[in-house]
């Protein structure tokens, strides 16, 4: 294993959520698994919320955000009520152009396009493409067209964390390098099958892989598909 981690602690408040702790060159990174695509990360005194939505938690009971990352405009990722509850006055909200266009009231919005890199609150953040190739609506349009959504790679000390967003096993995902912790979506028919997630993971070799946003798909199906990948640790958390 490339990382040392342990299952640790719970949040106070009306609900309890599992949390994993990772050692980095600049201190601990705590990742809290809220549900579906909603995550919380704590690092060097910062609280970072990813895709906070009220259907997954009462964000009035959650720690205030110093930074928020929103992957795209669908309602299970982009919830303006949660954003207004969770964000401090000086809290940047990284989002796509479509999110910004739909909600012009967010003066704190930081629009990032695919492949843009910015340093925000001292963290290096890169936006990567998140889109469908095979899975499409009845009218033939992809559930997530290319160019509309982001995944994010966030650097915490010497560790790089991928939050892939709603995507399939695209060439861009498979070409990634040096990913220590990866969150790959596995929610049919909108994102990846377990086989797609395994294909992506085999290509870019994350040290720790969390299937997330998996809905009714059984995340345990990923484990036998990666049984011969000794460098990849699959961790299952409650992220339906």
Backbone torsions as a table, in degrees:
resi	resn	phi	psi	omega
1	UNK	NA	142.6	179.1
2	UNK	-88.1	-15.8	-176.1
3	UNK	-127.5	152.8	172.4
4	UNK	-107.6	128.5	-177.2
5	UNK	-149.2	161.4	176.1
6	UNK	-150.2	154.7	176.2
7	UNK	-80.0	130.2	-169.9
8	UNK	-149.0	135.6	159.7
9	UNK	64.8	175.0	176.6
10	UNK	-145.8	155.0	174.3
11	UNK	-77.1	148.5	169.9
12	UNK	-81.2	165.9	-179.8
13	UNK	118.8	-165.3	-173.1
14	UNK	-74.3	-21.8	-179.8
15	UNK	-128.4	159.9	179.3
16	UNK	-118.6	139.3	-176.4
17	UNK	-134.4	139.4	177.9
18	UNK	-68.1	153.3	-177.4
19	UNK	-141.1	133.9	173.2
20	UNK	-110.0	144.3	-179.7
21	UNK	-114.3	129.8	177.5
22	UNK	-118.5	138.0	175.2
23	UNK	-82.4	132.6	174.0
24	UNK	-126.7	174.2	179.8
25	UNK	-69.2	-12.7	-179.2
26	UNK	-122.4	26.3	178.3
27	UNK	110.6	-179.1	-174.8
28	UNK	-74.3	143.2	168.7
29	UNK	-110.9	119.3	177.6
30	UNK	-103.2	128.3	177.7
31	UNK	-117.0	121.5	179.6
32	UNK	-106.4	132.8	-174.2
33	UNK	-99.3	100.2	-173.3
34	UNK	-85.0	-46.5	176.9
35	UNK	154.5	145.3	176.8
36	UNK	57.1	-113.2	178.4
37	UNK	-103.4	4.4	-175.7
38	UNK	-89.4	122.6	179.9
39	UNK	-132.5	160.9	171.5
40	UNK	-134.0	135.2	179.0
41	UNK	-125.9	139.8	-179.6
42	UNK	-125.3	130.2	-174.4
43	UNK	-157.7	124.2	175.3
44	UNK	51.6	42.9	176.9
45	UNK	83.5	-2.0	178.8
46	UNK	-97.5	144.1	172.1
47	UNK	-114.1	120.1	-177.6
48	UNK	-115.0	121.7	175.5
49	UNK	-102.5	138.0	176.9
50	UNK	-115.7	126.6	178.0
51	UNK	44.7	56.1	179.2
52	UNK	-72.7	128.4	176.8
53	UNK	-136.4	143.6	-175.0
54	UNK	-68.4	-20.8	178.8
55	UNK	-69.8	-16.3	179.9
56	UNK	-100.7	-21.5	-178.1
57	UNK	-164.3	156.2	169.9
58	UNK	-86.1	99.4	-173.8
59	UNK	-71.5	-8.0	170.4
60	UNK	-66.2	-24.4	-178.3
61	UNK	-95.7	-0.8	-175.6
62	UNK	-98.5	157.5	175.6
63	UNK	-59.6	140.9	177.4
64	UNK	-61.3	150.7	-177.9
65	UNK	-90.0	140.0	166.6
66	UNK	-93.4	-21.3	-179.1
67	UNK	-157.5	140.9	176.5
68	UNK	-127.5	138.9	173.1
69	UNK	-115.6	126.3	176.8
70	UNK	-117.2	124.9	-174.0
71	UNK	-79.4	-38.3	179.9
72	UNK	-167.5	-177.9	-164.6
73	UNK	-88.7	-3.4	179.8
74	UNK	-66.9	148.8	-169.9
75	UNK	-64.2	-21.2	177.2
76	UNK	-85.4	7.9	177.2
77	UNK	-131.0	-32.0	-173.3
78	UNK	-121.1	102.8	-175.5
79	UNK	-126.9	105.9	-175.1
80	UNK	-66.2	-29.7	176.7
81	UNK	-62.9	-48.0	179.0
82	UNK	-61.5	-40.4	-178.9
83	UNK	-63.5	-41.4	-178.7
84	UNK	-70.3	-29.1	178.8
85	UNK	-75.0	-40.3	-167.0
86	UNK	-90.9	-22.2	-170.0
87	UNK	-87.5	133.0	169.5
88	UNK	-73.8	170.6	-178.4
89	UNK	-61.9	-34.1	-176.7
90	UNK	-104.4	30.6	-175.8
91	UNK	-94.3	110.4	174.6
92	UNK	-67.8	140.9	175.6
93	UNK	-117.1	106.9	178.9
94	UNK	-80.6	127.4	-176.6
95	UNK	-152.1	174.6	177.6
96	UNK	-85.3	168.2	178.7
97	UNK	-63.9	-37.3	179.7
98	UNK	-63.4	-41.7	175.7
99	UNK	-59.1	-45.9	-178.6
100	UNK	-62.9	-41.8	-179.9
101	UNK	-65.8	-36.1	-178.9
102	UNK	-74.5	-27.0	-176.6
103	UNK	-133.7	83.9	-174.6
104	UNK	-74.2	-6.5	-176.8
105	UNK	-77.1	-7.0	-176.6
106	UNK	-89.5	90.0	179.0
107	UNK	-67.4	-20.1	-178.8
108	UNK	-83.1	-2.4	-174.2
109	UNK	-63.8	135.7	173.3
110	UNK	-118.1	105.2	-177.9
111	UNK	-79.2	129.8	175.0
112	UNK	-123.8	131.7	175.3
113	UNK	-92.4	161.9	175.3
114	UNK	-51.1	130.3	176.4
115	UNK	78.9	0.9	172.6
116	UNK	-73.0	147.8	175.0
117	UNK	-126.7	132.1	177.5
118	UNK	-135.9	153.3	169.7
119	UNK	-105.4	117.8	-175.6
120	UNK	-130.3	127.8	-176.8
121	UNK	54.5	32.4	178.2
122	UNK	81.1	4.3	-179.0
123	UNK	-108.3	132.6	173.9
124	UNK	-79.1	124.4	-177.9
125	UNK	-126.7	127.6	175.2
126	UNK	-117.4	131.6	175.3
127	UNK	-92.0	133.6	178.9
128	UNK	-124.1	158.9	-178.5
129	UNK	-64.8	143.5	175.0
130	UNK	-135.6	115.0	-174.1
131	UNK	-163.0	167.6	176.7
132	UNK	-97.1	146.7	170.6
133	UNK	-110.1	-47.1	-174.7
134	UNK	-100.1	-42.7	-171.6
135	UNK	-79.8	121.6	-173.2
136	UNK	-136.3	161.5	175.2
137	UNK	-76.3	172.7	-179.2
138	UNK	-59.3	-29.3	-179.1
139	UNK	-83.9	4.5	178.0
140	UNK	89.7	-4.5	178.4
141	UNK	-82.8	139.9	177.0
142	UNK	-61.0	147.9	174.3
143	UNK	-58.7	-34.7	-180.0
144	UNK	-134.2	95.4	-178.2
145	UNK	-66.3	150.0	179.8
146	UNK	-62.5	135.1	177.6
147	UNK	96.5	-11.9	-178.0
148	UNK	-90.9	-32.3	-174.3
149	UNK	-117.5	158.9	177.0
150	UNK	-116.6	147.3	151.4
151	UNK	-103.2	169.2	-179.7
152	UNK	-134.8	139.0	167.9
153	UNK	-110.0	119.3	-178.6
154	UNK	-114.4	132.2	-178.9
155	UNK	-100.0	121.1	176.9
156	UNK	-115.0	101.1	-175.1
157	UNK	60.6	-122.1	179.4
158	UNK	-97.6	13.6	-178.8
159	UNK	-114.1	135.6	178.1
160	UNK	-110.0	124.8	-175.9
161	UNK	-113.0	126.4	176.8
162	UNK	-101.3	121.9	167.2
163	UNK	-109.4	104.0	-163.6
164	UNK	-76.5	-18.9	-175.0
165	UNK	72.6	-165.8	-179.0
166	UNK	-87.7	103.7	-172.3
167	UNK	-151.0	169.3	168.7
168	UNK	-108.2	-171.8	179.8
169	UNK	-81.3	71.3	-175.2
170	UNK	-74.6	162.4	174.7
171	UNK	-57.4	-34.9	-179.4
172	UNK	-66.1	-41.4	176.9
173	UNK	-64.1	-45.6	-174.8
174	UNK	-68.6	-20.3	-179.4
175	UNK	-88.7	-1.7	-178.0
176	UNK	-64.9	154.8	-179.9
177	UNK	-131.9	151.8	169.7
178	UNK	57.3	46.3	174.7
179	UNK	-96.6	122.1	-178.8
180	UNK	-87.8	-39.9	-178.1
181	UNK	-133.1	128.9	-177.2
182	UNK	-129.5	137.6	170.4
183	UNK	-111.6	114.1	-179.9
184	UNK	-115.0	131.8	-178.1
185	UNK	-77.6	147.3	-175.5
186	UNK	-146.2	53.6	-173.8
187	UNK	-116.0	105.7	-178.9
188	UNK	-80.4	143.3	1.1
189	UNK	-94.7	15.8	-167.2
190	UNK	-84.1	-28.6	-175.1
191	UNK	-129.9	-119.6	-173.5
192	UNK	-100.5	148.5	161.9
193	UNK	-76.2	163.6	172.9
194	UNK	-55.9	-35.8	179.3
195	UNK	-66.3	-38.9	176.7
196	UNK	-64.7	-43.2	179.8
197	UNK	-62.7	-41.2	178.5
198	UNK	-65.0	-40.4	178.6
199	UNK	-61.1	-44.5	178.6
200	UNK	-63.6	-46.3	-177.8
201	UNK	-63.4	-39.5	177.8
202	UNK	-62.3	-31.9	-177.9
203	UNK	-74.8	-45.9	-173.5
204	UNK	-106.2	-4.9	165.9
205	UNK	55.6	60.7	173.1
206	UNK	-69.0	149.0	177.9
207	UNK	-69.9	-41.4	177.9
208	UNK	-126.7	131.4	-178.5
209	UNK	-122.8	124.4	173.2
210	UNK	-110.2	116.8	165.2
211	UNK	-70.3	135.9	178.9
212	UNK	-140.4	173.6	178.9
213	UNK	51.4	44.9	-170.6
214	UNK	-100.4	-3.7	172.6
215	UNK	51.9	-124.8	-178.6
216	UNK	-90.2	-1.6	177.0
217	UNK	-73.4	135.1	-179.8
218	UNK	-76.8	111.7	-177.7
219	UNK	-66.0	-22.6	-179.7
220	UNK	-66.8	-16.5	176.9
221	UNK	-64.8	-19.0	-179.8
222	UNK	-72.8	-29.1	-172.2
223	UNK	-62.7	-52.2	179.4
224	UNK	-65.4	-26.2	179.6
225	UNK	-69.3	-19.8	-179.1
226	UNK	-117.0	17.8	-174.3
227	UNK	-62.8	-23.9	-179.3
228	UNK	-95.2	7.2	-178.9
229	UNK	-101.3	87.9	-173.2
230	UNK	-69.0	-17.8	-178.7
231	UNK	-90.0	-2.8	-177.4
232	UNK	-114.4	123.0	174.2
233	UNK	-101.8	118.6	178.0
234	UNK	-90.2	126.9	177.0
235	UNK	-119.6	127.8	179.5
236	UNK	-100.7	122.4	174.4
237	UNK	-126.2	165.3	-176.5
238	UNK	-78.3	89.3	-178.0
239	UNK	-132.1	48.5	179.9
240	UNK	-65.7	NA	NA
